[in-house]
Amino acid sequence: MKLFLAGLLLTLSFLGRAIASQSPSQPIDIIFDIDWTTFYTINPTDPNQADSNIIWVEGKAYRPTEHLGEVLESLLQHPEVRVSFFSGGERSRNEALLKAFRLPSGRSAFDVSYRVFSKEDLSVVSTDATMPFSKRYKKSLEGLLPNATPERAVLIDDQPEFAKAPWVGVSSLGRFNFQKNFDASKIPMSFFPENREQWMAEKDKALMWKTLLEEAISSSEKSETSFAQIVSSVWSAKSQNALCKNLFSF
């Protein structure tokens, strides 16, 4: 009888360890900004901005960042990754825009989002109206994302300073207005690239996200360094190296 009980306890202990080893790992949260990161606001009367990819929401025209659907689909192949969106825009606009954008699989960006956060989810750090918006409001995930930790999350934003410490933000690598084709006549204007290489880097910035995030995800599986630290390090070392989708000179 004692031998039976000992054997039973040993079996239960083994099963407990096996179940624990198969339980899902702590999630990796990748949170994308919307305006000037995953979508551009465009002028629909400009022939170099208007195309079949325009999305109309609440009377405004938007253009998704090139390769956005491809990149989201790729990230979602990782079972531990949760993709969310966080924009200071109105909730109705944010949700409508994400619902209108379709990935290659046919699902909408809203369908694959773990969470969508909007203006009311921003943290107010100052009421001084003379300060820039990104200094008065911050993006904190505290209490918003179940089981999220600063060590396993990153915000991709054209203004990474929106991330409220200890949450980590990295640059979306975009800084110019959308152009279907490089227009040299606009070089003197604000928010337009100075050369074709800069235009190409803007156009293909989502492919850089994919490359850098894939490296960080892979590295975090083999390292004791946190995912957020690895993302910051990889972004700092490599984010400016690519000029187009065919040139990643790492």
ZAMARGU-4260 file (C-alpha; in steps of 0.2 Angstrom, whole numbers, plus 5000, padded with zeros to 4 digits):
<rodrens>
0) 5000/5000/5000 | 5014/5012/5005 | 5023/5008/4988 | 5007/5011/4979 | 5004/5028/4987
5) 5022/5033/4984 | 5020/5028/4966 | 5004/5038/4965 | 5012/5054/4972 | 5027/5052/4961
10) 5015/5051/4946 | 5005/5066/4951 | 5021/5076/4954 | 5027/5072/4936 | 5010/5076/4929
15) 5010/5093/4938 | 5027/5097/4931 | 5022/5092/4914 | 5006/5102/4914 | 5016/5117/4921
20) 5029/5116/4907 | 5015/5116/4894 | 5006/5131/4901 | 5007/5147/4891 | 5022/5158/4894
25) 5020/5176/4900 | 5013/5186/4885 | 5024/5198/4875 | 5013/5214/4871 | 5017/5224/4856
30) 5007/5240/4856 | 5006/5251/4840 | 5002/5269/4839 | 4989/5274/4825 | 4993/5292/4818
35) 5009/5293/4808 | 5014/5276/4814 | 5002/5263/4807 | 4991/5275/4797 | 4993/5292/4789
40) 4980/5306/4787 | 4981/5311/4769 | 4974/5324/4757 | 4963/5314/4745 | 4964/5328/4732
45) 4983/5325/4730 | 4986/5312/4716 | 5002/5306/4725 | 4993/5302/4741 | 4976/5296/4735
50) 4975/5277/4729 | 4964/5262/4731 | 4970/5260/4749 | 4962/5275/4756 | 4950/5272/4771
55) 4937/5285/4775 | 4932/5287/4793 | 4922/5301/4801 | 4925/5312/4786 | 4944/5310/4785
60) 4955/5300/4773 | 4968/5288/4780 | 4981/5278/4772 | 4988/5262/4780 | 5007/5261/4782
65) 5014/5250/4768 | 5016/5231/4773 | 5005/5234/4789 | 4994/5219/4786 | 5009/5208/4782
70) 5018/5213/4798 | 5003/5210/4809 | 5000/5193/4801 | 5018/5188/4805 | 5018/5194/4823
75) 5002/5184/4826 | 5011/5168/4821 | 5019/5169/4838 | 5007/5162/4851 | 5014/5172/4865
80) 5012/5189/4856 | 4997/5200/4859 | 4995/5215/4847 | 4986/5230/4853 | 4984/5248/4847
85) 4985/5264/4858 | 4980/5281/4850 | 4976/5298/4858 | 4962/5299/4845 | 4943/5296/4849
90) 4938/5278/4852 | 4925/5279/4838 | 4938/5284/4826 | 4951/5272/4831 | 4939/5257/4831
95) 4931/5261/4815 | 4948/5263/4806 | 4955/5247/4813 | 4938/5238/4808 | 4940/5245/4790
100) 4958/5239/4787 | 4959/5221/4781 | 4974/5210/4783 | 4979/5197/4769 | 4969/5184/4779
105) 4953/5194/4777 | 4952/5198/4796 | 4952/5216/4801 | 4965/5224/4812 | 4952/5226/4825
110) 4948/5208/4824 | 4966/5203/4828 | 4969/5217/4841 | 4970/5211/4859 | 4965/5228/4865
115) 4962/5245/4858 | 4965/5260/4869 | 4960/5278/4865 | 4960/5296/4872 | 4951/5292/4888
120) 4965/5279/4892 | 4979/5291/4892 | 4987/5296/4909 | 4986/5314/4913 | 5003/5320/4920
125) 5000/5339/4918 | 4986/5351/4915 | 4997/5365/4909 | 4989/5369/4892 | 5005/5377/4886
130) 5015/5361/4886 | 5015/5349/4871 | 5002/5336/4870 | 5015/5322/4872 | 5021/5330/4888
135) 5004/5332/4896 | 4998/5315/4892 | 5006/5298/4893 | 5003/5280/4888 | 5004/5269/4902
140) 4998/5251/4902 | 4996/5249/4920 | 4979/5241/4924 | 4974/5241/4905 | 4982/5225/4899
145) 4979/5209/4909 | 4995/5201/4914 | 5006/5214/4905 | 5023/5218/4913 | 5035/5232/4907
150) 5048/5219/4905 | 5038/5210/4891 | 5030/5225/4882 | 5034/5238/4870 | 5025/5253/4862
155) 5029/5258/4844 | 5026/5276/4842 | 5031/5291/4831 | 5033/5300/4848 | 5041/5286/4859
160) 5041/5299/4873 | 5023/5295/4875 | 5027/5279/4884 | 5026/5282/4903 | 5040/5274/4913
165) 5043/5260/4917 | 5034/5256/4900 | 5046/5256/4885 | 5043/5265/4869 | 5053/5264/4853
170) 5052/5275/4837 | 5040/5270/4823 | 5054/5276/4812 | 5042/5287/4802 | 5044/5306/4801
175) 5037/5310/4783 | 5020/5312/4775 | 5014/5298/4764 | 5019/5299/4746 | 5015/5285/4733
180) 5030/5290/4724 | 5045/5301/4728 | 5041/5319/4723 | 5057/5329/4723 | 5047/5345/4721
185) 5042/5343/4739 | 5059/5342/4746 | 5059/5360/4753 | 5043/5357/4762 | 5041/5351/4780
190) 5039/5333/4783 | 5044/5327/4766 | 5060/5317/4763 | 5076/5325/4755 | 5080/5310/4744
195) 5073/5294/4737 | 5082/5283/4750 | 5073/5293/4764 | 5056/5291/4755 | 5060/5272/4753
200) 5064/5270/4772 | 5048/5279/4776 | 5038/5268/4764 | 5046/5252/4771 | 5047/5256/4789
205) 5035/5242/4794 | 5047/5229/4787 | 5060/5236/4799 | 5048/5233/4814 | 5045/5216/4808
210) 5064/5212/4807 | 5068/5220/4823 | 5054/5213/4833 | 5057/5195/4826 | 5075/5197/4832
215) 5070/5203/4849 | 5057/5189/4851 | 5069/5176/4846 | 5083/5183/4858 | 5072/5185/4873
220) 5068/5166/4872 | 5087/5162/4875 | 5092/5176/4886 | 5089/5182/4904 | 5088/5200/4898
225) 5070/5206/4897 | 5061/5208/4880 | 5059/5227/4883 | 5078/5229/4886 | 5082/5218/4870
230) 5070/5228/4859 | 5077/5245/4865 | 5095/5238/4862 | 5091/5231/4845 | 5081/5247/4840
235) 5096/5258/4845 | 5109/5248/4836 | 5100/5243/4820 | 5084/5254/4816 | 5093/5266/4805
240) 5103/5254/4795 | 5089/5249/4782 | 5086/5260/4767 | 5073/5249/4758 | 5065/5232/4760
245) 5079/5224/4750 | 5093/5232/4760 | 5096/5227/4778 | 5114/5231/4781 | 5116/5224/4798
</rodrens>
